[in-house]
Amino acid sequence: MFLDKELKKIGKKNIRVYLDMDGTIVHYEVGNADNYDIKRPLLNRINNVKKIISEYDNISFYILSIGHEQKHIDQKNKWLDKYLPEIPKENRAILIRNIRGNKPSPEIKRDFINSIKTDDIIVLIDDDPRIIDAVRKNNKNNVILYKDSVLSD
């Protein structure tokens, strides 16, 4: 898989991989943020993440996802417990986006990434080009950005 090759290029430095959920490891239907109990896992991508987790001691995976309300956070955590329990709860940032007009998702994720205090290399994998562009334009942590296809074979 392409991500595996890219991570090998970084070497033995500590790496934090922030992984989006909707459209990246979970099949996502536009406009349907509910019903996580029946959302289809993208198993090839999930298995590739599990492979990297098992093979690299210097790489930690994190979830960076957005929900519209608290119930979505709960649903996403249950989904992760079922399909990707290798990412512990303390490594899951599932942020609430207020649908009544707060910041849009790209700004929320960009601000979260920019707030991280670490010497580790940060990698962000997301399916939304708006999020990748927002982080790229104001990249305080020199984040390495990848589109979700990096998880495929």
N, C-alpha and C positions, 0 to 999 in steps of 0.2 A: 504494500500500500504506500501511497505517496507520502503520507504523514510520517510514517516510520522512517523513510529515507531522509526526510527533512530534519527530523529530530536527531538522527545520527550525525548529521552535519554540525549540529550545535556542540556535540561532544558531551563531556561529563558534568557540565554546569547544571545547577538546579533549574528546573523548568516547571512553570505553572501553566497548565493548559486550561483555559476557560472555554467551556463548551456550551453552546446554545442548545435548547431542546427542540422547540417547535420548528419543524422543517429540517432539522439537523440530525436528530436521533429519534424523533417522533414524527410520524406522518401528520401533517397539518393541513386542515381544510380552512381556507381563508374565511374569517368571520366566525369560526367555531372554536372558542376558547374553553368550552366546557367539555364534560364527558371524558375526562382523562382515563376513567376506568375502562373505556373501550378503544382508546386511541392505539393505533398500530405502531409497534416499535419497528424501527429500521434496523433489523437484526444484523445485517452485514456490517453496518457502521458501528453498532454496539459491540459486536464481537471483535472488531478491529481495535476499539478503545480498550476492551478487556485484555486483548493481547499485549498492547503497549503497557498497560498497568502491570501485568504480570512479568514483563521482561525488563523493565527499567526501574532502577531504584531512585534515580535522580529526577523522575517526572511525577508530578502530582496533578491529578485531574480535579477540576472544579466545574460546577454548573453555574452558568450565568444566564438566567431566564427572566422573563417578565410575565406577570399575571395581572388581571384587571382588578381582582379582589382577593381577600384572604382565602376563600374556598379554592381558588386556583392554586395557591401555594400548597395547600393541603393535598389537593389532587395530584399535583406534580411530584410532591415528595412520596406519596404512595406509589406512583408509577415508577419513580426511581428506585424505591425499595424493592419493587418487583423485578425490574429489568436491568438495573445497573447499581446494585447495592455496593459495588466496589468503590463508589464515590460516597464517602460518609456525609452525614447531615451537616457537619461543621464545614464541609467544602461546597455547600450549596447556597448560592445567592439567588433566591427567587424573589425578585423585587416587584412591588405593586405599582402599576401605572394607573393613575387616576384618570378614568375615561371622561371626566368633566373638564379637562383642559390643562392639566399639568404638563410637564415636559413630555415630548414624544419619546418613544422607545430608543431611538438612536442617541439622544442626549442623555437619557438615563444610564444606558450602558457605557457610553463614553465617560461620563462623570464617575461611575463606579470604577472603571478600569484606571482612570487617572488618580483615584484616591488610594490605590493600593500602594502600600509602603513595603518594598522588598528589594533585595538585590538579585532575586531570581529573574530569569528570563521569563517574560509573559508572552503567551501565545493565545490568541483569540480565534475561535472557529465559529462562524455564524453563516447562516444562509441568506441573510438580508443585506444586500449591498449598501443600503442606507446606513446601517450600523457600521459596517466596515469603513465606509467613507467618513462618517463622523469621527471615528477613532483615529483614522489616518490623518485627518485635518488638524486634530488637536491631540497629538500623541505624546503625552508627558512621560510615559514609561517605556518608550521605544518598543512598543508592542509589535510582535510579529503577527501579521494578519493573514488568515486563510479563509477561503470560501469553504462551505461544507463538503464539497466534492473531494476535498483532501482526505476524507475518511473512507472513500470508496477504493476498491481495488483497481 
